[in-house]
Amino acid sequence: MKIEKAEVFVTCPDRNYVILKITTESGLVGIGDATLNGREIAVSAYLENHICPQLIGKDAKNIEDIWQLLYRGAYWRRGPVTMTAIAAVDVALWDIKGKAANMPIFDLLGGSSRDGLLVYGHATGKSIDQLIDEYHKHKEMGYRALRVQASIPGIERSYGVSKDKSSTYEPATKGAIPEEENWSTEKYLSYAPKIFDAIRNKFGFDDHLLHDAHHRLTPLEAAQLGKSVEDFKLFWLEDPTPAENQESFRMIRQHTTTPIAVGEIFNSIWDCKTLIEEQLVDYIRATVCHAGGITHLRRIADFASLYQIKMGAHGPSDISPAGMAAGLHLGMWIPNFGIQEFMGYSEKMLSVFNVNWTFEDGYLHPGFKPGLGVDFIEDEAAKYLISRSFTNSSLNRRDSLELVSWV
Ligand SMILES: [Mg+2]
């Protein structure tokens, strides 16, 4: 199973996606998501210039050995760009191995630990009334778990809430350059409990309720928020404070029993070592595509399982359908799985990625096709120009479909 070709594609069917395609001498093809939102070109350049040339001639069967080569051989270890690039290779190789074995990836990992993955969607409102409408719509779609976010009166922009009249949700890293925001922690801390109170009053306590503070708070403020919302029984409070200083979560833990989730920007096991060892959080949100692939996230999940910490992967639509599928396969196996974020994909996105997953009654299943179960449609991808996203405007002139082959 020698690797003959490694190609990188950049496309934008509503969101920018970077895809690595690996082809073996026998014609087996594997794909991996290399999308790092807001830094897409950095990962494609890392793959094209530093990784693809190393892959040619390697045996695609030896996933662990290739992972170690790319991690240790670079001398510069870790970091989101490196670990996203390694993840793309890793997932493409698992895709190939699954196709060679005629098995879905979750079977290669040890088989299913569950019938499907509990997922949570996003209910977002510019007011509590609009949030209640959105919540109701998502319940009708089948969701049993929802992240709720609403505009805070007196704050011009609230995280996750769109300023655009036509939509409610605002993804991170959308737009040419990052926007600056005015923020008031005082207003947020006094209003947030009212959001959960309104939802629990209207819909009761049967659904799982989640909320993202998006790194806005100090550890003490996060402890105050966690304590003030305990009666609403949140599934989790996400990203209460930045996690560069893992020890800072001790303060939150000492003051509240509200479950804590963190880690959507983690890229290695070292980012969560103290959080796990000291049981400072309840859920780790690292993803397959930003944390070194299936091979490395499996290692994080196993380590977390020793401390009764569960996995709850990040999964907005800036992770491509190929990246989502990889997370679903790993989630099927993970014994200490908690929940998966899933807000769905547009028709345009799904015209570029043929997926085989199914969504029913709030649960996702990756399907039973060999490998990843996702086909990347290159002709469709070629139609969509990369969109300026935290990048230099000159990149607007790049071709819609960037392609570098190493043979
Ligand atoms: Mg978050």
Boltz pocket constraint, residues with backbone or C-beta under 6 A from the ligand:
constraints:
  - pocket:
      binder: B
      contacts: [[A, 212], [A, 214], [A, 238], [A, 239], [A, 264]]
      max_distance: 6.0
